[in-house]
């Protein structure tokens, strides 16, 4: 009998991999007879982090979730690809043949019946395989997705200007309050460059997927979800999806417990939380300036700090 398998393919960032694994657990919770295979991209800068995480998951979870490492890739040493968004997108484009090959191999070698491919990668093609339904897992909020789906329309409305050119002009987005200034859109979209073009292509692709999966729930973002549903009928809100505490390293667990213990002792709504994601790295000078600003604010704060590249924690003291 063929095994019914769901394939997950995250974007090359640890936050996407963790969220994708948690989505896999949710699939198994509702369909315990399924199997889940996670295709692990081989982004050089993320290799060690990915390896330690997948090892931890393999040790703490049952065998219904397996990992399939994709071949290593050599990124082009080209000045045109120095834009970080463009570089990441180029990596995902180069990985397309590897993903297709993995789907074929899994189907043949494990006698699997692949039910669906779920990806969070920034891609510009609606399908990796003509016979496998492809769903996009949007790991951010519904408000962000509402903006992204409306992005191609905005692009045509403001052309040839950029969002930066429009300054404080209000951007109208279905499902969102009309309070967003053009200069406040996500930084990669401010100027018309490679990163901008990549996101524009991605936004054009999204409605072509067989369905969109969102890490949110209706009561949290009702207005945005209703607006999205008008253009995307196949929308699944499956949130909130958060990392399982037992899947964190012992160091991370202890740090989390200390932080939660401290938070429990603070007055309600009194703490400022700062976290810039797994790839949000600042230089040492910027980190010190943020720290000075936080101290001068006289507000309680909890800050997830990632050491600058080429630095160490002691150098920040």
DOSE-454636 format. One record per residue: residue number from 1; z, y, x of N, C-alpha, C in turn. Coordinates in Angstrom, 3 decimals, decimal comma. Last residue first. Layout:
SITE seq     n_pz     n_py     n_px    ca_pz    ca_py    ca_px     c_pz     c_py     c_px
SITE NUM        Z        Y        X        Z        Y        X        Z        Y        X
...
***
This chain:
SITE seq     n_pz     n_py     n_px    ca_pz    ca_py    ca_px     c_pz     c_py     c_px
SITE 317   25,608   44,097   30,102   26,994   44,518   29,907   27,267   45,848   30,591
SITE 316   23,163   43,105   30,646   23,253   44,038   29,524   24,659   44,592   29,350
SITE 315   23,327   41,248   32,605   22,722   42,527   32,984   22,825   43,560   31,872
SITE 314   24,276   39,004   31,326   25,207   39,794   32,124   24,647   41,169   32,449
SITE 313   22,039   37,861   30,125   23,040   38,513   29,294   23,970   39,404   30,112
SITE 312   19,004   38,748   31,880   20,048   37,816   31,492   21,134   38,591   30,769
SITE 311   15,391   38,935   32,004   16,724   39,488   32,168   17,741   38,403   31,867
SITE 310   12,914   38,078   31,365   13,156   38,361   32,775   14,524   38,941   33,034
SITE 309   13,039   39,575   28,182   12,358   38,652   29,081   12,609   39,062   30,523
SITE 308   16,329   40,386   26,916   14,968   40,768   27,304   14,357   39,725   28,226
SITE 307   18,096   38,265   24,621   17,991   38,884   25,935   16,548   39,245   26,254
SITE 306   18,671   39,115   21,321   17,914   38,224   22,196   17,722   38,928   23,529
SITE 305   21,292   39,389   19,067   20,628   39,974   20,231   19,936   38,888   21,041
SITE 304   22,199   40,191   15,975   21,672   39,031   16,690   20,812   39,558   17,837
SITE 303   24,993   41,877   14,954   23,685   42,047   15,586   23,313   40,773   16,340
SITE 302   26,841   43,451   12,602   26,616   42,123   13,175   25,180   42,110   13,668
SITE 301   29,115   46,204   12,283   27,778   45,626   12,375   27,829   44,229   12,977
SITE 300   30,684   49,000   10,770   30,795   47,612   11,210   29,384   47,032   11,287
SITE 299   29,947   52,268   11,987   29,823   51,244   10,955   30,076   49,870   11,561
SITE 298   29,686   54,398   13,686   31,035   54,072   13,193   30,999   53,086   12,024
SITE 297   27,449   55,193   14,981   27,390   55,196   13,516   28,756   54,954   12,882
SITE 296   27,861   54,785   17,636   28,032   56,153   17,137   28,009   56,226   15,609
SITE 295   27,198   52,071   17,806   28,562   52,516   18,084   28,824   53,897   17,487
SITE 294   24,456   52,175   17,226   25,365   51,431   16,359   26,810   51,873   16,561
SITE 293   23,491   53,681   19,397   23,344   54,174   18,030   24,294   53,485   17,065
SITE 292   24,085   51,933   21,491   24,718   53,256   21,454   24,665   53,829   20,038
SITE 291   22,389   49,799   20,807   23,838   49,597   20,872   24,583   50,928   20,783
SITE 290   19,904   51,004   21,097   20,302   50,499   19,779   21,816   50,337   19,728
SITE 289   20,023   51,483   23,854   19,944   52,620   22,937   20,322   52,206   21,513
SITE 288   20,050   48,883   24,859   21,200   49,755   25,109   21,207   50,943   24,154
SITE 287   17,517   48,042   24,021   18,714   47,365   23,524   19,946   48,248   23,702
SITE 286   15,871   49,738   25,523   15,875   49,831   24,061   17,127   49,195   23,468
SITE 285   16,426   48,837   28,136   16,715   50,224   27,758   16,802   50,381   26,244
SITE 284   15,458   46,197   28,075   16,885   46,453   28,272   17,274   47,863   27,834
SITE 283   13,108   45,721   25,370   13,449   45,896   26,781   14,926   46,285   26,875
SITE 282   13,273   43,191   22,804   13,235   44,576   23,254   13,518   44,629   24,745
SITE 281   11,737   40,805   20,726   12,355   41,092   22,016   12,179   42,563   22,381
SITE 280   11,395   38,837   18,306   11,693   40,265   18,376   12,449   40,612   19,637
SITE 279   11,007   36,243   17,797   10,112   36,844   18,787   10,331   38,348   18,920
SITE 278   12,803   35,520   15,853   12,805   34,742   17,091   11,946   35,358   18,175
SITE 277   14,196   38,588   14,381   13,405   37,367   14,431   13,384   36,720   15,806
SITE 276   15,946   40,681   14,467   14,523   40,997   14,593   13,663   39,745   14,775
SITE 275   18,723   41,795   12,760   18,090   40,606   13,318   16,587   40,840   13,309
SITE 274   21,716   43,256   11,798   20,463   43,463   12,519   19,967   42,139   13,080
SITE 273   23,685   44,474    9,189   23,190   43,271    9,869   21,844   43,559   10,508
SITE 272   26,606   46,254    8,604   25,171   46,387    8,868   24,724   45,166    9,668
SITE 271   29,127   45,902    6,184   28,587   45,453    7,470   27,070   45,651    7,524
SITE 270   30,207   46,331    3,711   30,600   47,266    4,771   29,946   46,967    6,113
SITE 269   30,293   44,809    1,360   29,185   45,747    1,582   29,497   46,773    2,673
SITE 268   33,838   44,345    1,336   32,530   44,067    0,742   31,545   45,193    1,030
SITE 267   35,559   44,301    4,525   35,395   44,766    3,140   33,976   44,492    2,637
SITE 266   35,947   41,227    6,436   35,488   42,608    6,294   35,397   43,004    4,818
SITE 265   36,511   38,588    6,716   37,656   39,507    6,815   37,269   40,973    6,590
SITE 264   34,133   37,250    6,716   35,040   37,027    5,590   36,194   38,026    5,559
SITE 263   33,098   37,898    9,232   32,548   38,541    8,035   33,486   38,410    6,836
SITE 262   34,562   36,146   10,873   34,745   37,596   11,015   34,263   38,327    9,763
SITE 261   33,537   33,719    9,971   34,979   33,965    9,896   35,275   35,459    9,974
SITE 260   30,876   34,037   10,642   31,248   33,931    9,235   32,731   34,204    9,033
SITE 259   31,072   34,081   13,458   30,526   35,232   12,734   30,944   35,213   11,267
SITE 258   32,114   31,530   13,978   32,852   32,722   14,404   32,395   33,946   13,617
SITE 257   30,033   29,945   12,953   31,369   29,867   12,368   32,198   31,089   12,723
SITE 256   27,939   30,641   14,697   27,820   30,914   13,267   29,186   30,913   12,593
SITE 255   28,910   29,683   17,125   28,656   31,114   16,974   28,586   31,490   15,497
SITE 254   28,978   26,953   16,557   30,217   27,662   16,864   30,061   29,164   16,672
SITE 253   26,219   26,464   16,154   27,190   26,203   15,095   28,466   26,994   15,324
SITE 252   25,124   27,072   18,652   24,747   27,873   17,487   25,744   27,694   16,355
SITE 251   26,298   25,030   20,160   26,542   26,428   20,518   26,262   27,328   19,328
SITE 250   25,262   22,762   18,937   26,702   22,986   18,888   27,048   24,432   19,218
SITE 249   22,257   23,618   17,040   22,940   23,139   18,237   24,423   23,444   18,118
SITE 248   21,660   22,659   13,645   21,790   23,670   14,681   22,511   23,064   15,873
SITE 247   21,681   20,983   11,526   20,504   20,939   12,388   20,509   22,046   13,436
SITE 246   23,804   21,444    9,917   23,916   20,308   10,830   22,732   20,194   11,781
SITE 245   22,947   23,574    8,305   23,916   23,829    9,380   23,984   22,679   10,377
SITE 244   19,540   23,989    7,585   20,726   23,169    7,385   21,665   23,351    8,574
SITE 243   18,032   27,112    6,899   18,264   26,014    7,833   19,575   25,306    7,522
SITE 242   16,830   27,688    3,555   17,548   28,104    4,762   17,821   26,881    5,625
SITE 241   15,079   28,849    0,901   15,068   27,778    1,897   15,725   28,302    3,165
SITE 240   15,828   29,717   -2,463   15,863   30,072   -1,035   15,901   28,837   -0,135
SITE 239   12,277   28,954   -3,096   13,420   29,420   -2,325   14,721   29,380   -3,118
SITE 238    9,900   28,390   -4,281   10,751   27,245   -3,957   12,024   27,655   -3,221
SITE 237    7,397   29,151   -6,394    8,558   29,787   -5,761    9,617   28,713   -5,531
SITE 236    4,018   28,793   -6,352    5,247   28,012   -6,421    6,354   28,745   -5,670
SITE 235    1,093   29,454   -8,102    2,133   30,027   -7,254    3,422   29,243   -7,454
SITE 234   -1,760   29,638   -9,228   -1,058   28,495   -8,647   -0,066   29,001   -7,612
SITE 233   -2,772   32,159   -9,931   -2,134   31,331  -10,958   -1,332   30,166  -10,393
SITE 232   -2,911   35,097   -8,713   -2,725   33,778   -8,088   -2,029   32,873   -9,097
SITE 231   -3,003   37,311  -10,316   -4,195   37,011   -9,510   -4,128   35,638   -8,850
SITE 230   -0,612   37,274  -11,658   -1,795   37,735  -12,384   -3,082   37,399  -11,642
SITE 229    1,321   36,636   -9,812    0,869   35,581  -10,727   -0,362   35,985  -11,526
SITE 228    1,925   39,083   -8,643    1,168   38,091   -7,874    0,556   37,049   -8,806
SITE 227    3,446   40,224  -10,700    2,193   40,860  -10,276    1,315   39,877   -9,515
SITE 226    5,635   38,482  -10,776    4,782   38,632  -11,964    3,439   39,250  -11,596
SITE 225    6,698   38,941   -8,227    6,185   37,612   -8,569    5,265   37,686   -9,786
SITE 224    7,553   41,606   -8,427    6,510   41,246   -7,463    5,876   39,907   -7,817
SITE 223    9,531   41,344  -10,461    8,393   42,257  -10,610    7,243   41,874   -9,683
SITE 222   11,434   39,436   -9,446   10,684   39,228  -10,689    9,415   40,066  -10,754
SITE 221   12,947   38,507   -7,205   11,794   39,394   -7,056   10,861   39,281   -8,264
SITE 220   15,143   36,992   -8,099   15,311   37,915   -6,979   14,190   38,943   -6,917
SITE 219   14,303   35,292  -10,076   15,315   36,292  -10,418   15,488   37,333   -9,318
SITE 218   12,474   33,550   -8,694   12,010   34,545   -9,658   13,031   35,646   -9,933
SITE 217   12,804   33,228   -5,125   12,987   32,726   -6,488   12,818   33,885   -7,464
SITE 216   11,160   32,158   -2,049   11,918   33,112   -2,855   12,165   32,481   -4,214
SITE 215    8,915   31,350   -0,275   10,338   31,127   -0,023   11,150   32,218   -0,728
SITE 214    6,080   30,070   -1,966    6,870   31,223   -1,542    8,334   30,851   -1,351
SITE 213    2,826   28,871   -1,737    4,235   28,494   -1,837    5,058   29,624   -1,235
SITE 212   -0,250   28,826   -3,430    0,640   29,535   -2,517    2,079   29,126   -2,803
SITE 211   -3,199   26,745   -3,453   -1,969   27,255   -4,046   -1,144   27,956   -2,988
SITE 210   -5,540   26,385   -2,201   -5,343   25,637   -3,441   -4,067   26,058   -4,162
SITE 209   -6,789   29,616   -1,091   -6,021   28,387   -0,898   -5,844   27,681   -2,241
SITE 208   -7,884   32,031   -1,684   -8,786   30,881   -1,704   -8,058   29,557   -1,484
SITE 207   -6,069   34,077   -1,313   -6,366   33,670   -2,695   -7,247   32,425   -2,790
SITE 206   -6,124   34,184    1,672   -4,987   33,691    0,895   -5,327   33,273   -0,539
SITE 205   -8,377   35,437    2,883   -8,316   33,979    2,740   -7,281   33,526    1,712
SITE 204   -7,751   38,104    2,968   -8,927   37,704    2,192   -8,920   36,203    1,926
SITE 203   -5,638   38,052    4,731   -5,385   38,481    3,354   -6,540   38,098    2,436
SITE 202   -7,035   37,330    7,057   -6,026   36,429    6,506   -5,757   36,761    5,039
SITE 201   -8,553   39,621    7,500   -9,227   38,341    7,249   -8,279   37,347    6,588
SITE 200   -6,419   41,373    7,963   -7,345   41,629    6,859   -8,097   40,350    6,493
SITE 199   -5,274   40,324   10,254   -4,504   40,294    9,007   -5,395   40,548    7,790
SITE 198   -7,386   40,860   12,035   -6,927   39,483   11,821   -6,165   39,377   10,504
SITE 197   -7,571   43,649   11,978   -8,697   42,845   11,485   -8,276   41,410   11,189
SITE 196   -5,108   44,296   13,185   -5,414   44,744   11,824   -6,514   43,868   11,217
SITE 195   -5,519   43,282   15,758   -4,461   42,738   14,916   -4,681   43,072   13,450
SITE 194   -7,634   44,944   16,658   -7,819   43,498   16,487   -6,778   42,884   15,567
SITE 193   -7,297   47,920   14,609   -7,547   47,241   15,874   -7,698   45,747   15,608
SITE 192   -6,414   50,573   13,093   -7,549   49,657   12,952   -7,889   49,073   14,325
SITE 191   -2,842   50,724   12,702   -4,093   51,168   13,322   -5,181   50,118   13,142
SITE 190   -0,865   49,430   11,152   -0,942   50,890   11,186   -2,290   51,392   11,691
SITE 189   -0,385   46,760   11,202   -1,421   47,232   10,279   -1,619   48,745   10,328
SITE 188    1,745   46,119   12,839    0,409   45,631   13,230   -0,729   46,155   12,352
SITE 187    3,965   47,363   11,331    3,390   47,973   12,534    2,013   47,442   12,920
SITE 186    3,792   47,523    7,771    4,088   46,778    9,001    3,299   47,293   10,201
SITE 185    4,039   50,973    6,599    3,530   49,603    6,472    3,840   48,856    7,766
SITE 184    4,762   53,601    6,860    5,839   52,614    6,882    5,343   51,189    6,654
SITE 183    2,700   55,328    6,493    3,176   55,177    7,872    4,297   54,155    7,999
SITE 182    2,481   55,326    3,713    1,455   54,654    4,516    1,947   54,393    5,933
SITE 181    5,514   54,634    1,959    4,646   55,565    2,671    3,672   54,787    3,549
SITE 180    6,447   53,489   -1,124    6,079   53,063    0,225    5,115   54,071    0,838
SITE 179    7,076   53,798   -3,704    7,880   54,585   -2,762    7,498   54,278   -1,312
SITE 178    6,528   52,538   -6,333    5,642   53,475   -5,617    6,419   54,392   -4,678
SITE 177    7,609   49,127   -6,155    7,909   50,507   -6,522    7,019   51,455   -5,720
SITE 176    5,218   46,513   -6,745    6,201   47,199   -5,908    6,428   48,615   -6,418
SITE 175    3,245   45,541   -8,369    4,458   44,746   -8,233    5,541   45,399   -7,406
SITE 174    0,540   46,890   -6,590    0,991   46,219   -7,810    2,225   45,356   -7,552
SITE 173    1,018   49,752   -4,690    0,853   48,301   -4,585    1,367   47,653   -5,869
SITE 172    0,108   52,742   -3,239    0,331   52,084   -4,528    0,014   50,595   -4,407
SITE 171    1,623   54,723   -0,855    0,712   53,595   -1,043    1,072   52,883   -2,346
SITE 170    1,809   58,185   -0,282    2,375   57,023   -0,961    1,296   55,963   -1,183
SITE 169    1,669   59,748    2,927    1,030   59,475    1,633    1,600   58,192    1,028
SITE 168    2,571   60,329    5,454    3,569   60,156    4,397    2,966   59,932    3,010
SITE 167   -0,208   59,080    7,144    1,143   59,623    7,288    2,067   59,289    6,138
SITE 166   -2,809   58,373    7,402   -2,377   58,849    6,085   -0,947   59,370    6,078
SITE 165   -3,074   57,351    9,952   -3,713   58,635    9,650   -3,182   59,243    8,349
SITE 164   -1,861   54,884    9,623   -1,189   55,888   10,446   -1,754   57,284   10,156
SITE 163   -3,775   53,555    8,187   -2,514   53,886    7,528   -1,755   54,947    8,319
SITE 162   -6,969   55,116    8,939   -5,958   54,082    9,121   -4,706   54,484    8,344
SITE 161  -10,235   55,744    7,446   -8,944   56,131    7,995   -8,044   54,918    8,193
SITE 160  -12,679   55,336    6,270  -12,471   54,766    7,610  -11,128   55,144    8,233
SITE 159  -10,632   53,461    3,990  -11,655   53,449    5,045  -12,410   54,780    5,074
SITE 158   -8,971   53,316    1,820   -8,635   54,307    2,845   -9,685   54,402    3,946
SITE 157  -10,096   51,336    0,163   -9,765   52,649   -0,395   -9,559   53,701    0,691
SITE 156  -10,333   49,061    1,698  -11,566   49,702    1,221  -11,301   51,108    0,694
SITE 155   -7,591   48,557    2,105   -8,482   48,783    3,242   -9,750   49,509    2,805
SITE 154   -6,673   48,026   -0,450   -6,218   49,235    0,238   -7,147   49,590    1,386
SITE 153   -7,943   45,555   -0,807   -8,260   46,683   -1,688   -7,862   48,003   -1,046
SITE 152   -6,718   43,991    1,204   -8,168   44,237    1,243   -8,596   45,411    0,352
SITE 151   -3,903   44,120    0,272   -4,346   44,744    1,517   -5,863   44,976    1,563
SITE 150   -2,921   42,678   -1,751   -3,565   43,946   -2,125   -4,169   44,652   -0,908
SITE 149   -1,752   40,586   -0,435   -2,842   40,282   -1,362   -3,608   41,540   -1,765
SITE 148    0,259   41,982    0,967   -0,812   41,311    1,699   -2,005   41,010    0,791
SITE 147    1,968   42,871   -1,102    1,263   43,834   -0,252    0,060   43,179    0,416
SITE 146    2,821   40,407   -2,037    2,137   41,322   -2,952    1,352   42,370   -2,166
SITE 145    4,154   39,449    0,227    2,928   38,783   -0,214    2,133   39,680   -1,163
SITE 144    6,333   41,204    0,250    5,411   41,184    1,386    4,086   40,546    0,990
SITE 143    7,522   40,444   -2,131    7,057   41,823   -1,970    6,055   41,925   -0,829
SITE 142    8,306   37,834   -1,621    7,220   38,072   -2,578    6,668   39,487   -2,454
SITE 141    8,915   37,325    1,971    9,289   37,556    0,577    8,070   37,822   -0,312
SITE 140    7,640   34,697    4,169    8,320   35,961    3,900    8,540   36,114    2,397
SITE 139    6,155   32,412    4,352    7,576   32,319    4,690    8,348   33,605    4,431
SITE 138    3,991   30,815    2,421    4,241   32,187    2,874    5,739   32,326    3,092
SITE 137    2,017   28,188    2,812    3,443   28,475    2,673    3,706   29,851    3,274
SITE 136   -0,871   27,247    1,146   -0,296   28,133    2,159    1,161   28,418    1,823
SITE 135   -2,480   24,069    0,914   -1,603   25,084    0,339   -1,057   25,967    1,454
SITE 134   -5,276   22,159    0,395   -4,567   22,964    1,382   -3,787   24,073    0,682
SITE 133   -6,230   18,821   -0,299   -5,816   20,129   -0,821   -4,981   20,878    0,218
SITE 132   -8,751   17,180    1,353   -7,300   17,347    1,358   -6,945   18,734    0,820
SITE 131  -11,453   17,035    1,645  -10,853   16,091    0,710   -9,328   16,216    0,625
SITE 130  -12,205   18,897    3,593  -12,732   19,042    2,226  -12,064   18,139    1,200
SITE 129   -9,812   20,399    5,641  -10,474   19,136    5,325  -10,938   19,193    3,869
SITE 128   -8,839   22,884    5,818   -9,061   22,189    7,079   -9,865   20,917    6,854
SITE 127   -9,733   25,762    3,897   -9,448   24,337    3,981   -9,714   23,801    5,379
SITE 126  -10,281   28,466    3,985   -9,443   27,977    2,892   -9,056   26,516    3,049
SITE 125   -9,889   30,270    6,942  -10,692   29,298    6,210   -9,786   28,655    5,175
SITE 124   -8,283   31,755    8,489   -9,287   32,487    7,705  -10,235   31,552    6,975
SITE 123   -4,713   31,710    9,051   -6,051   31,137    9,160   -7,001   31,914    8,256
SITE 122   -1,736   31,585   10,270   -2,660   32,649    9,874   -4,071   32,138   10,115
SITE 121    0,222   28,861    8,974   -0,578   29,481   10,028   -1,466   30,578    9,452
SITE 120    1,574   27,368    7,296    1,994   28,775    7,320    1,222   29,528    8,392
SITE 119    0,385   24,740    5,144    0,387   25,462    6,415    0,940   26,867    6,243
SITE 118    0,133   21,554    3,957    0,805   22,831    3,727    0,917   23,541    5,065
SITE 117   -2,020   19,274    2,576   -1,680   19,957    3,823   -1,064   21,295    3,439
SITE 116   -1,484   16,309    0,604   -1,724   17,744    0,761   -1,399   18,174    2,179
SITE 115   -1,584   13,529    0,682   -1,611   14,215   -0,608   -1,980   15,679   -0,469
SITE 114   -3,035   11,031    2,414   -2,546   12,397    2,580   -2,713   13,152    1,264
SITE 113   -2,089    7,943    2,735   -2,840    8,701    1,750   -2,287   10,119    1,795
SITE 112   -2,201    6,126    5,796   -1,600    7,111    4,901   -2,603    7,642    3,891
SITE 111   -2,332    4,315    7,915   -2,738    3,910    6,562   -2,132    4,832    5,507
SITE 110   -1,972    5,287   10,379   -0,765    4,962    9,619   -1,067    4,520    8,193
SITE 109   -4,570    5,671   11,401   -3,601    4,875   12,152   -2,396    4,455   11,330
SITE 108   -5,972    7,245    9,435   -6,454    5,936    9,883   -5,332    5,083   10,460
SITE 107   -4,512    9,564    8,952   -5,065    8,806    7,823   -5,424    7,385    8,226
SITE 106   -4,014   10,461   11,541   -2,892   10,051   10,690   -3,388    9,197    9,530
SITE 105   -6,642   11,120   12,346   -5,872   10,086   13,052   -4,738    9,555   12,188
SITE 104   -7,332   13,205   10,591   -8,131   11,977   10,619   -7,333   10,832   11,241
SITE 103   -5,369   15,068   11,281   -5,469   14,588    9,902   -6,240   13,273    9,835
SITE 102   -6,012   15,517   13,974   -4,719   14,925   13,617   -4,747   14,360   12,202
SITE 101   -8,506   16,769   13,739   -8,410   15,472   14,413   -7,110   14,760   14,046
SITE 100   -7,668   19,139   12,511   -8,613   18,249   11,823   -8,547   16,847   12,411
SITE  99   -6,067   20,160   14,570   -5,485   19,872   13,261   -6,374   18,896   12,494
SITE  98   -7,959   20,504   16,587   -6,835   19,593   16,804   -6,166   19,207   15,488
SITE  97   -9,656   22,455   15,496  -10,181   21,106   15,752   -9,065   20,083   15,962
SITE  96   -7,665   24,624   15,363   -8,273   24,046   14,158   -8,861   22,654   14,416
SITE  95   -6,791   25,870   17,641   -6,087   24,656   17,231   -6,733   23,967   16,032
SITE  94   -8,178   28,187   17,863   -8,477   27,134   18,832   -7,851   25,806   18,426
SITE  93   -6,835   29,588   15,833   -8,256   29,235   15,676   -8,625   28,094   16,615
SITE  92   -4,337   29,911   16,991   -4,453   29,106   15,774   -5,898   28,712   15,489
SITE  91   -5,030   31,577   19,154   -4,401   30,276   19,394   -4,571   29,374   18,176
SITE  90   -5,893   33,800   17,747   -6,856   33,063   18,565   -6,331   31,668   18,870
SITE  89   -3,455   34,601   16,679   -4,525   34,150   15,777   -5,589   33,363   16,529
SITE  88   -2,105   35,377   18,994   -1,568   34,288   18,175   -2,638   33,725   17,244
SITE  87   -3,803   37,486   19,778   -3,592   36,337   20,661   -3,082   35,135   19,873
SITE  86   -3,558   39,287   17,683   -4,870   38,692   17,950   -4,732   37,449   18,817
SITE  85   -0,854   39,935   18,026   -1,304   39,319   16,779   -2,632   38,611   16,996
SITE  84   -0,864   41,093   20,635   -0,084   39,884   20,346   -0,500   39,175   19,068
SITE  83   -3,704   41,956   22,434   -2,973   42,273   21,219   -2,209   41,022   20,783
SITE  82   -5,240   40,736   24,339   -3,887   41,095   24,719   -3,056   41,556   23,526
SITE  81   -7,887   40,056   24,155   -6,937   39,253   23,392   -5,491   39,558   23,782
SITE  80   -9,381   41,551   25,828   -9,597   41,778   24,403   -8,583   41,029   23,545
SITE  79   -8,827   40,540   28,356   -8,169   41,779   27,926   -8,306   42,048   26,436
SITE  78   -8,263   37,117   28,608   -9,255   38,129   28,247   -8,534   39,385   27,775
SITE  77   -7,870   34,210   29,097   -7,350   35,322   29,892   -8,325   36,480   29,761
SITE  76   -7,281   32,151   26,272   -8,235   32,924   27,075   -7,553   34,066   27,812
SITE  75   -4,981   29,413   26,614   -5,402   30,640   25,950   -6,328   31,442   26,849
SITE  74   -5,215   26,084   26,377   -5,265   27,155   27,368   -5,810   28,392   26,686
SITE  73   -3,015   23,815   24,693   -4,188   24,679   24,713   -4,074   25,690   25,840
SITE  72   -2,027   20,425   24,127   -1,824   21,740   24,739   -3,135   22,509   24,775
SITE  71   -2,263   18,768   20,904   -2,573   18,914   22,334   -2,326   20,337   22,831
SITE  70    0,634   18,518   18,731   -0,779   18,805   18,949   -1,036   19,016   20,438
SITE  69    2,942   16,045   17,804    2,618   17,151   18,720    1,107   17,308   18,873
SITE  68    4,287   15,318   14,942    3,018   14,978   15,585    2,643   16,147   16,492
SITE  67    7,254   13,943   13,630    6,582   15,061   14,299    5,361   14,562   15,053
SITE  66    8,515   12,971   10,381    8,071   12,679   11,746    7,312   13,885   12,301
SITE  65   10,795   12,135    8,028   10,149   13,300    8,634    9,798   12,953   10,070
SITE  64   11,887    9,695    7,594   10,874   10,125    6,631   10,175   11,402    7,083
SITE  63   13,938    8,863    9,200   12,578    8,764    9,741   11,495    9,173    8,747
SITE  62   16,653   11,255    8,828   16,025    9,943    8,727   14,558   10,017    9,143
SITE  61   18,159   13,410   11,350   17,550   13,139   10,046   16,891   11,764   10,034
SITE  60   19,075   13,756   13,913   20,019   13,975   12,814   19,456   13,673   11,436
SITE  59   17,030   13,325   15,724   18,296   12,623   15,927   19,210   12,701   14,710
SITE  58   15,010   14,989   14,886   14,734   13,550   14,938   16,021   12,745   15,060
SITE  57   16,233   17,464   15,271   15,917   17,017   13,910   15,696   15,506   13,879
SITE  56   16,357   17,510   18,090   17,580   17,576   17,293   17,340   17,060   15,882
SITE  55   13,633   17,486   18,719   14,497   16,392   19,181   15,771   16,342   18,350
SITE  54   12,825   19,900   17,650   12,287   18,663   17,064   13,108   17,448   17,494
SITE  53   14,302   21,638   19,385   14,542   21,615   17,938   14,041   20,315   17,311
SITE  52   13,286   21,148   21,913   14,710   20,925   21,673   15,006   20,840   20,177
SITE  51   10,557   21,844   21,481   10,936   20,494   21,906   12,398   20,203   21,596
SITE  50   10,624   24,586   20,824   10,106   23,608   19,869   10,606   22,204   20,203
SITE  49   11,621   25,610   23,249   12,362   25,813   22,003   11,933   24,795   20,954
SITE  48    9,583   24,894   25,038   10,945   24,383   25,225   11,763   24,495   23,944
SITE  47    7,263   26,277   23,878    7,315   24,833   24,105    8,743   24,298   24,190
SITE  46    6,611   28,880   23,481    7,557   28,298   22,528    7,855   26,829   22,818
SITE  45    4,672   29,622   25,262    5,918   30,391   25,281    6,993   29,795   24,381
SITE  44    2,505   27,841   24,561    3,244   27,730   25,831    4,595   28,430   25,817
SITE  43    2,236   26,199   21,544    2,228   27,538   22,123    3,080   27,519   23,392
SITE  42    1,420   23,815   20,132    1,887   23,789   21,526    1,760   25,152   22,189
SITE  41    2,555   22,771   16,842    1,657   23,494   17,751    2,275   23,625   19,133
SITE  40    3,049   19,812   15,233    3,771   20,778   16,068    2,803   21,467   17,019
SITE  39    2,946   18,771   11,991    2,089   18,995   13,153    2,716   20,113   13,978
SITE  38    5,039   16,587   10,397    4,930   17,977   10,834    4,050   18,040   12,077
SITE  37    4,950   14,573    7,590    4,583   14,671    9,004    4,362   16,136    9,348
SITE  36    6,773   12,766    5,257    6,402   14,106    5,711    6,114   14,065    7,202
SITE  35    6,362   10,568    2,504    6,590   10,760    3,933    6,113   12,162    4,293
SITE  34    7,983    9,776   -0,654    6,954   10,391    0,184    7,345   10,305    1,659
SITE  33   10,106    8,957   -2,092    9,180    7,913   -1,646    8,045    8,464   -0,786
SITE  32   11,519   11,191   -2,963   12,064   10,392   -1,855   11,148    9,286   -1,352
SITE  31   10,926   13,981   -4,035   10,001   12,835   -3,970   10,417   11,934   -2,811
SITE  30   12,930   15,812   -3,819   12,347   15,614   -5,150   11,399   14,416   -5,207
SITE  29   13,516   15,566   -1,125   14,610   15,561   -2,099   14,082   15,253   -3,492
SITE  28   11,071   15,912    0,118   11,660   14,567    0,088   12,806   14,466   -0,913
SITE  27   10,769   18,677   -0,211    9,762   17,762   -0,758   10,356   16,363   -0,908
SITE  26   12,950   19,520    1,292   12,922   19,793   -0,145   11,915   18,885   -0,847
SITE  25   12,160   18,786    3,824   13,358   18,161    3,252   13,388   18,347    1,737
SITE  24    9,992   20,538    4,119    9,772   19,096    4,112   10,947   18,342    3,511
SITE  23   11,361   22,940    4,243   10,471   22,698    3,104   10,189   21,204    2,982
SITE  22   12,549   22,547    6,712   13,406   22,638    5,530   12,593   22,443    4,251
SITE  21   10,242   22,637    8,280   11,029   21,400    8,232   11,942   21,405    7,004
SITE  20    9,535   25,317    7,858    8,627   24,254    7,430    9,373   22,916    7,326
SITE  19   11,618   26,689    9,070   11,422   26,840    7,627   10,536   25,731    7,073
SITE  18   11,160   25,878   11,742   12,423   25,570   11,069   12,250   25,635    9,550
SITE  17    8,562   26,950   12,176    8,812   25,513   12,312   10,081   25,114   11,564
SITE  16    8,976   29,691   11,819    8,058   28,980   10,924    8,315   27,478   10,976
SITE  15   10,726   30,216   13,933   11,139   30,502   12,562   10,269   29,796   11,540
SITE  14    9,167   29,601   16,162   10,267   28,709   15,810   10,760   28,964   14,390
SITE  13    5,654   29,658   15,806    6,885   30,428   15,996    8,035   29,575   15,484
SITE  12    2,763   29,085   15,098    3,448   28,820   16,373    4,622   29,757   16,640
SITE  11    2,953   27,948   11,658    2,470   28,890   12,661    3,295   28,688   13,934
SITE  10    3,021   24,414   10,748    3,567   25,767   10,840    2,803   26,644   11,817
SITE   9    1,972   22,110    8,632    1,476   22,714    9,872    1,960   24,159    9,955
SITE   8    2,607   19,005    7,144    3,045   20,390    7,299    2,562   20,920    8,646
SITE   7    1,449   16,653    4,838    1,337   17,173    6,200    1,738   18,646    6,213
SITE   6    2,737   14,027    3,022    2,491   15,468    2,997    2,508   15,959    4,442
SITE   5    1,665   10,821    1,941    2,166   11,690    3,004    1,785   13,140    2,756
SITE   4    2,145    7,698    0,770    1,811    9,040    0,316    2,485   10,039    1,239
SITE   3    0,799    4,869    2,262    1,945    5,767    2,197    1,478    7,152    1,752
SITE   2   -0,847    2,225    0,568   -0,926    3,442    1,359    0,319    4,302    1,163
SITE   1    0,000   -1,198    0,846    0,000    0,000    0,000    0,000    1,249    0,882
***
